[in-house]
Amino acid sequence: MTHTSRFPAIATRAVWFLAPISAMLLFPAMVRAEQFVLFDVAFTYTKEDADNSKPSKSHYYVKGTMLNPDRPKDWTSPTDYRNGTVHIRTEVIEKPEGDEPTTWSLCYIPNKGQKNGYGCTGTVIYRKKGVYEQDVSMKSFWENDSIVWSEGIKQMDLVIKDDSGGKGHAHKRSDHEKFFPTKVRITMVQVSAGSKYDPNLVPDLPLSEPATASAEPVDMKRLFNGRDLTGWDGDPRLWSVKKGAIRGETTAENPARGNTFIIWKNGVTKDFDLRLSFRCNAANNSGIQYRSKHIVDGGVPNQWVVRGYQHEIRNEITVPNVAGFIYDEGGKRGRLCLVGEKAVWEPDGKKIVSANLIDQEGFEKLFKLDDWNDVVILARGNKIRHYLNGGLIVDFSDNDPALALREGILALQLHAGEPMWVEFKNIRIKDLTPPSAD
């Protein structure tokens, strides 16, 4: 077994973690310990490792210098981590073929226990290589109340399992070759009560959203059944289902009365991972609305008017008039973030562009003209990223306290004007909203 603990590199830069007591006393107004990395380890794990791990098989032990030496002794005060959340990042670097469902139990071993004596959360259940992330309430996982949190944590036990439940240790499987060897990087970030995980505060951790879209979670929720418009509401003159896709179409004889939308009726979007495929003609443009609002008052031209963040949909290849930019539909800010931009919209209304993600040549290689294109939209807090056919094309942070949108409906657009058609299929979503600490 080989392993690397990246924690020491993180700890040396962790001004935002738990500052030394002397620093807290000298500079109390400057220190705000909202989150800290508990551990960050990368390791290769074989069947032999699982069989020979002691005292328990299939265990990988994180202890000693592998844990953050500046972690709090008391997780309840003065900063309340016990009632916060834990952000779990799992990077599956190597995995046997076969897509066998796999997970790791992540067990907190306390300095002082009660009842069962320890408690366990876990990674997502994954099938493929890639990056998987989730936020878990510290009050929701198994036996979390068996830990005396005021006495702190001395060790973390990582246990590789199948998806059958608590006793599904991988080394016991007759087909163990589906699990071993594997290589993973697991990072746990403790977030205090009332705070949200911020990847920008973890300087040595790769971005949650890399330049290519992460592997799709196994538990995505499908929003369209492929047969009819159950769960969706739009102008029945314009929206239908054709060959397994939602199709919107206008003609000269049957135009849209202003921009109109088909609205998903079974939920709202907050923090999420949305994935779908689209295609359209080049006569007009369309869009994917998220964190948006259904407008019914004020003399609207039809009963399906939506305003808010829009992922532009087009069948063009000349930047900037291409699919993927963020548009403020019905708002006053226009094109918020163009394809290729890593940008921040500041509270004073200025947009600051800090990087170029893709150029004209790169977009031409990425986009499939007159064909289906795959979209991934990731939204966490004020940060939004758009991916096209697996490549990152937009990275946007909305820091305007009055105009930034954190919650709202999901909808698909038909644009007024020139006759057009657009199709959407394979629409699925995963809610990434951090759980309440209550």
N, C-alpha and C positions, 0 to 999 in steps of 0.2 A: 504494500500500500504506500502510495506517495501522497503527500499533501503539502499545501502551501497556505499559510495563514497570512492574509493581507492586512490583518488588523493592525499590526504595529505601524505600518505606513499611514493608516488612517488616524491612529491615535495621536501621532506626532503633529497632525494638522488639525486636531479636533478642538479648536478654540470654542466651537459651538457645542461641544459635548458637555462634559461635566468639568468645569474648571477646578483647579486646586482650591481648597478651602480658603487659603490666604488670598487668592484672587477674588473669590466671592466676597470676602470681607472688605477688600480694598476697593473693588469696583462693582458693587451690587447692582447698579443700574445698567451695567454693560453686559451682564451675564444673563442669558435667558435659555435655560437648558430644556428645550422643547423636545429634543430627540437625541438619541445616541446609538451608535452601532454596538450591539451586544457582542457579535462576532461576525467574521467574514472569512470563510475558509473555502479553499478549492482542493479537491482530493480525488484520486483514483481509488476505486473500491472493487475488489475482486471477490469471487466465491471463497477463495482461501482466506481473505481478510475477514469475511463474514463468519466463517467457521471458527476462526481462531481468536476472534475478539473476546476479551475478558473484562468483566465477569459475565457478560451476556453476548450471545451471538447476534449477528446482523447489526451490531451497534458500532457507531463511530463516535468517539468521545471528544468533546470540546471542553478543555479545561486548562488550568494554569495560564500561561501567557497567550493562549489562543483566545481567551476572553478579554474583553476590554478591561484593563487594570483600573480605569477610572470609573467603572460602573458604580452606581450608587449602592451603599450598604442598605439604606432604607428606601424602598421603592414607593413608599406612601407619602413621604414628607422630606424636605420642603416642596419637592416636585412630585406630583402624583402620576407615576407610571403604572401603578397597579390598576387604575381605572381607565387607562388609555387604550392604545392599540399597539399591535406589533406589525410592522411591514415586513413581509417575507418575500425575498427575492431568490428564485431558484433558477440557476443557469445550467441547463443540461448540455454538457459539452460533448460527451460521448455516451452512446446507448446502443445496446444490441438491436438488430433489426427485428421487426415483428410487431412493433407498436404495442407492446404489452403494457397495460396500465400500471403505473408505478407511483409511489409516494414515499415521503420520509416523515415519520413522526419526529417532532421536535420537542423534547421533554426538558422542562425546567427542573433542575435538581437543586433544592434550596439548602441554605445553611441550617434552617430549621423547618421541619415539616409537621403536619398534623394529618389525622385521618389516613388517607392513602400514602402520604409522604412526598408526593411529587405530582406534577401536572403536565399535560402534553397538548400542544397544538400540532400543526403539520403543514407541509407544502401542499400545493394543488396536486391532484392526480394528473399525471402527464403521460403522453404516449410517444412523443417525438422529442428530438433535440430542439432547443430554443430557450427563450427567457420567459419565465412565468412569475407573475407578481400578484400579491393579494394583501389586504389589510384585515386583521383579525382582532376582534375585541378581546381584551385581556380578561374579561369576565365571562366569555362564552365557551372557552375550550375545556376539554376533559379535566376534571379534578383541579381546576384553577384555584379553588378554595382550600386545597390541601397544602398550600404553601403559605408560610408566615412571611408575607412580602416585606414586612418591616425589618426582616433579618437578611434579606438579599439572596442572591443566587451564587452558588459555587461552581456549577458545572452544567453543561448541556449535553444530553444524549440524543444522537441522531440515529434513527432506526429505519432501514430500508424495508419496505413492505409492498405487497400487492394491494389491490383495491377491495379486498374482501372484508376488511375491518381490522380491529385492534390486534388480532393474533396472526395476521397474515404475513409473517416474517418471510422475506424472499428466499433465505437460505434453505427453508423447509420445502420449497417447491420442487417437485420432480423435474420440472422444466426450468431449473434455475438459470440455464443459459440464456433465457429471455431477459434476465435482470443484470447479469454479470458478464464481463467487467463493465463498469460505468465510470464516468468522470463528471463531477458536478461542482458547482460553486454555489454555496448557500450563504445568504446574508440575512441577518435579523436586525432590524432597526426598531428600537423601542421609542414610542411616541407618547408624550404626556397627555393626560386627560384634557380635552378641549382643543388640542392641536391637530394638525393634519401633517402627514408625511410629506416632506419636501426633499426630492432627490438632489436639489441644488446645494443642500447643506451637507452632502456626503461627497467631498471633493475627489476621493480616489475610487469611487464606485462608478462603473460605466453608466451612462444615461439609461434611464428606464426604457426609453424608446430609442434604439440604435438607428443607424442609417438604413437598415433594412427592417421590415416589420418582424416582430417576434412571432414565434409559433402560435398557432391558434389554440386558445384554451379548449379543453374537451367539453366544458359545460356551457357552451354558448346557447342562448335562447333564440329559437327561430321565430321570426315575427310574421312571416308570410308562408302559408301552407302550400303554395304552388298551384292551387286549384281554383280558389275564388278569393274575394276581397273581405273575407271574414276578419274582423279586427281593424279594418281600415274604413275611412269615410272620405269620399271625394265626389266631385260632380259625376253622376252616372253617365252623362253624355260623353265624357272624355276619358274615363278610366275603365279598364277591363283587364282580364287575364288572357294572355296569349302564349301558348307553348311554355307554360310554367313560369312566366314572368308577368309582373305588373306592367301594363302598357298604358301610357298616356298619349293621346293623339288629338291634334286639332287640325281642322281643314278650313278652307275658305267658306264652306257652307256651315261648318260647325266650329266656330272659333271659341277661344277662351275669353270670358268677360273679365279682363284684367288677369294678372298673375294669379294662378289658382293651384291648389295643393290637394294631395290625398294624405290624410292625417292618420297616423297610428293611434288607436284609441285605448290601448291596453297598458299604458304606463307613461312615464316621463323619462327624460335623459338628464342625468346629473354627471357623475364621473362614470365613464363607460369605455368599452372597446366595441366599436361598431364595424361590421364587415359586410360588404355586399358587392355585386357586380352590376355594371350598367353598360348600355350602348344607346346611341341616339344618332339622328341625322345632323347635318351641319346647317340646317335652315335657321335654327334658333338655339337657345340654350336652356338648361334646366338646372336643378339643384337639389341638394339634400339638406334639409333644415334640421338642426338639433339645438337643444336648449332654447327653443323658440316659443312664441306665444301665438295662440289662435285669436285673431282679431275679429270681433263680431259687431263692434260699435263704430260710429263715425262715418257712416255713408260708404261702407266698403262695397266694391263692385260685385262681389259674390260672397257666398257664405263659407268659403274655404280660404280665407286670406290668412297668411302666416308671416310673422316678422321675427327676425333674430339671426343667429349665425347660419350661414349657408356655405356648404361645400359646392363650388361651381361645377356644373356638368356641361361639357362641350365635346364636339367632335372636330377639333382643330389642333394643329401642332405648332402654331406660331406663338411663342411666348411674347407677351404675358396673357394673351387672350386664349387661354387653354383651361382644361379641366383641373380642378384642385385648389384654386385659390379660395380664401375665405372672404365672403361678401356679407355686408351688413344689410340683409334684406329688409326693406321698409324702414331702415334707420338713416342716420345722417353721416355715417363714417365711410360709406362706400366700400372700396376694396381694402379690407383690413390688412391682409397679408398675401402677397403675390407668390405664385409658384417659384420656388428657389430661395425664398427668404426665410431666414431665422430672424424674427423681429419681436419687438416689445412695444406695446402701445402704452405710453406713460400717462399718469393722471392729468398732466397738463395738455393732453391731446396730441402730443408729438409721437411719431413712430420712429423707433431707432432700429435700424437693420444692422446686425452684427456679423452675418455670415451669408455666403451664397451656397446653397445646397445642391443646386442642379442648374445647368445652363441649357441653351437651345439645343445643342447637339445631344446632350444627355436626355432631354425630354423626348426628342424625336426617337431615340432608341427605346425609351420606356413605354411610350403611349402606343396603343394599338388602334390605328385609324380604321373606322368602319367595322369595329369588332368589339367584343366584350372586354371591358377593363375592370380590374379588381381594386376596390377601395378599402382602406382601413382608416378609421378615425379614432384617435385616442384622446380622451379629455380627462384631465385630472386637475381639479382646482381651477386656477386661471390659465393652465397650460393646455394647448391643443396642438396635436400633430396630425397631419394628413400624409398617408402613404398611397402611392399609385403603383399597382403591380409589384408590390413589395418594397419599393424605394421611397425613402423619405423625401417629400417635396415641399412641405410647409411645417415650420416650427414657430408657434405663436404664443406669446404671453400677453394677456390682457390685464393691465394694471389699473385700468380706469375704474375707480370705486363706484361710479354712478352708472356706467354703461356695460361693464363686464357682466356676462350672463353665466349663472351657475346651474340653472335648472330650467327645463322647459320641454316642449313636445318635440316629437320626431315627425317629419313630413317630407314628401317628395313633390317636386314642382313641375308644372307645365307653364311655360312662359307665354304671355300675351304677345300678339303680333303675328309674325310670319307662321304659316302652318308648319307643324313639326310633329315628331314622335320621339318618345323616349321609353326605354324599358329597364326594369330593375328586377334582379333575382337574387336568390340565396341570401336573404336579408337576415342577419343574426346579430345578437348583442350580448355582452356580458356587463353586468352592473359592477363597477369598480368603486362605488361609493363607500367610504370607510364606515364600518358599523358604529352605531351609537355606543358610547361607553356605559349607558344605562343598562 
